Amino acid sequence: MSGVVRVTFIDVTTGAPVARSTLPSAQPPPSFEAGTTVDISGVSYLVERALPASIADAMLTGELALHVRRIVVADPVDIMFSLPTVVDTAPVSTAPVRRQARFDIHEGDWRQLEVVDARMQSTVERELAAVRTVVADQAVRAEAGRLIGYRSLHVRTEPARPVTIARADLVAVVPAIVDAPSLALRGERGAIADSFAVASGHLVLYGAGRDEVSPLGLHFRRSGASGPDILTALVKIMSAQDLMLVDWCRCAVVGPADVSAYLDQLRPVSAGQGNGSTSI
């Protein structure tokens, strides 16, 4: 056994050594597992791989190569958000489901276009006022006017339960809910419990709840595939239960009479699967 362990730190980006050191084999570090942070001349690096992987083996050979990546800390001034608002909580996608029987959306798309009880108009307007401030004051645009991002965003806390609709009432107008794929957040292994996602053309109607559904939202996909007429059913539900459609990022509140025209103008321009959608 060698009296020291010779450590070489190798930058994974360039493949070149950035430092060398020796450690007493009698007092070796507990581990250099992937994810460990090391400091080299005042610069922080993240260990991605160690050869040999075992400290015990390094003690036997007297050699240890650590492949590291420099940690670059972004200036908070340079951090921007792609959306002006998100809701404060997202559901967990832990319910077991087959990959072929789910529809995935990005976490940031959760509850961005949703149905809300019209009696919550004042609550919605308070939240929209905060979103409009972000859009007006925090947007960063290129010289040509193209939106680059937002310096901050508004995290919505209300309405916590935007709508409550009996699942049976929804199934009565959208029977496809019964056999619809589950909804899942992209990257999660499972799906949202008691959820559904029904596609029709470029629209996906989603919701969650065993007996009562809340939330009830819409998501766009780039597809021209045929399916149940979600839009007609949605207008029927909204009219019967005094509901409104809230588009949080575009700061719009739309009643049943205008839903069709509003959603049509937002129709994705190109066909083909998009937005991480699967199976529908």
C-alpha positions, 0 to 999 in steps of 0.5 A: 500500500502506498503511503499517499494517494496521488489525486489528479483533477481532470476537467471533463470539458477540456480533458486537461488536468486542472490540479494535482494533490496528495492525500495521506492514505492513512486518513483518506476522504470518506468518498468522492462520489458523483455530486461531491463538490471540491474547491480548487484554488478558490474555484468550485468543481463538481465531481462527475466520476472517480477512477477508481470509484472506490476509495479503498481501491485508490488506497491500494493503487495510490492513484485517484483521478477525479473528473470534475466540472467547474460550477458556474454561478449565474448572476441573478441579474441574468436569470430570466423566466419564460413565463410571467406567472406560475401557480404555487403548487403542482401535483405529484405524479406518483400514481402507477400508470403505463407509459403508453397510457399517459399524456405529459405536460411540462410543470410550468404548463400546469393550470395556465389555461383553466376553467374557473367558477365565475363567482371567483371573478374578484379573486381572479382579477387580483391575481391577474393584476399582479401578472399584468404588472410583471408583463408591463414592467418585467418583460425583456425584449430584443430590439425588434420587439421579440420577447426574451423573457421576464426578470421576475414572475408572479406566483399565484396562490389563488384560487386554490380550488378554481372549480368543482365539477362532478366527474359524472357530469363531465363524463355525461358530456365527454364520455371519452374521459372514462377511457382517457389517458392519465395526465403526468408532469414531464419527467415523472415516473407516474401519473397524477392520481384520478386524472384524465387527458382527452384530446381533440384536434389541437386541444387537450382537456385535462382534470383530476379528481375521483368524484369531483374534478378540480382543476379542469384545464386545457392544453395545446398540442400541435396535431390535427388528429380527430377526436371527441368535440371537446370545445362543444362540450366545454362550452356546454359545461361552462354555460350550465355551471356559470364558469369562465376560462382564464388564460393566466399568461395572456391575462384574459378572462373568457366567457362561454360565448367567446371561448370558441373564437378565443381558442381558435386564434391560439391554435398552433400553426403547424401539425405534428406532435408537440409539447411532450405529448404521448399516446393521444 
